[in-house]
Amino acid sequence: MIDNRPKLLIVDDEPANLRVLNQTLNDKYRLTFAKSGKEALRLIESDKPDLVLLDVMMPEMTGYQVCETLKSQAATRAIPVIFVSALSDSNDETKGFSVGAVDYITKPICPAVVKARVQTHLSLVDVDELRRTRLQVIQRLGRASEYKDNETGMHVMRMSHFSKVIALAYGFSETDADNLLHAAPMHDIGKIGIPDSIMLKPGKLTDQEFTIMKQHPQIGAEILGESDSDLIELAKLVAMTHHEKWDGTGYPNQLQAKDIPIEGRIVALADVFDALTSKRPYKEAWPVEKTMAYIQEQKGKHFDPELVDLFEQQLPAILKIKERWQDD
């Protein structure tokens, strides 16, 4: 039978300390042991644990040095480290946190405290993993709409990064701007529900075809549905509102000015800029100067005037993103 219990690495140069932690934790976790920092790093490289319990004072390599090494490498940076040490001075504890540990337990240990701390930090790892998985699902679902469009995956990358730049300039926190970065790729998910004869048509759409095309924001909102995930709710909001226009002539609900959620206004600007400056089967890429002239002309019509000003101020950063995520 496969043992799916979380795997812990316990690192201490004193066998007695290893025995105590073994007795405390072996009923709920798979345990491996190391008696030095170098041995610990070798074990982690070959068989990555879910969490490390790490002594500080060890010969050759201190626990602080081990933790710094783990946090300096992308493959091991996310492994939570708990120091378990006889050093009880507040400066020692502060240093432990400064090198990247998530917790600091002093010896002699209280078994109940060790169990509680380990369980708490493993739960936080599970939350982070759930968020990463959810992001991957959202990103892949966003890519699904590309197969129904003449756009490329690089368009989604560029416009979502443009959106983050605009959001930060507008005053979003780093967390809120990152959430918009991750939600923006879902803006056109509703195109999955539009017939191929319309989506892949190389020429101009008829009025009837365009009426059908304008259903994709509502379809996108229905695909994303009701969710207790803030990120999916944000993606739904963006999908529903990124074709609204500042002057009220957009769709699907003819929202006007600040009745349009700021996230929808941001994504609208990012989306149009990239669409105009990118080559498509039915058109050549516009030069940046022509595109910016059009965006200025649409200031107060299609686009939020304040966002247009911010976009122009951030144009050097926007162009760096455009250069980085070029179409193949």
C-alpha positions, 0 to 999 in steps of 0.5 A: 500500500502506498504511504501518502502521509506527509514526509518530514525531514528532521535534521539534528546532530544529536541522536537523542533529539532525533529520537524525541522528534521521532517518537513525537511525529512518527504516528502521522508522518513519514520521517527521514533523518539527517545528522548534518546540514550537508547530509540534509541537502543531499537528501532534499535533492534526491527526495524532496520533503514536505517540511523540514525540522532543522536544528541551528547549531551543527558542525560544518554547516549551521541550520541558518546556512542550510535554510538560506541554501534552500531558499536560494533555489527555486526547486526548494524555496517553497519547502517550509522550514521550522527551526528546533533549537536550544538557542532561545534568545530573541535575536536567534529567533529573529535570525531564523525568520530572516533567513526564511523559516516559517517557525521557531521552536525552542528545546526542550520541546513540548510534543503537543506544540511540535505536532500543532506547529507542523500540522499548521504549516503543512495546512498552509502548504496545502492552501498554496498548492490549491491556489497554484492548481486553481491558477493553472486550471484558469490559465488552461481554460483561458487558452482553450478560447484561443482555439476558437479564435485567430489570436495567439497564446502570446496575446493572452500573456501580453494583455494580462501583463499589460493589465497588471501594469495599468492596475498598479499605476491606478493604485491597486495593491500588488496582490490585487494587481496579481489577481487581475493578471491571473483573471485577465486570460479568461476575458474571452472564455465565452468565445468557446460558445460561438460557432466556428463559422463566425469565430474563424471567418476571415472577413468582416462579420455581418450584422447578424453574425456580430449580434451572435458574437456579442453574446460571448461575454454573457456566455463567459459569465455562465461558463465561470458560474457562481463560485466561492473563489475570489479569483474566479469571481474576478475572472467572471467580472472581467469576462462580462464587462471588458466590452463595455465602453466609457460612453455607454455604447458597449455591450452586453449591458451598455454600462457607462463610465464608472458603472463599469467595474475598474477591472473591466475598464483596465482589461478593455484598454489592455486588450484593444492595444494588443489586438491593434498592435498584433498581426492577425490573418485578417489584418497587419499590425498597427504601429504603436504610434498609430495605435496610441493616436487611436486610443487618444481619440477614443479617450472618453468614448471607448476608454476611461480617460484616466486609464488612457493617461496612465497607459501612456505614462506606462508605455515604456513598461508596456513595450518591454512586455510586448517585446518579451512575449512576441508571437512566434 
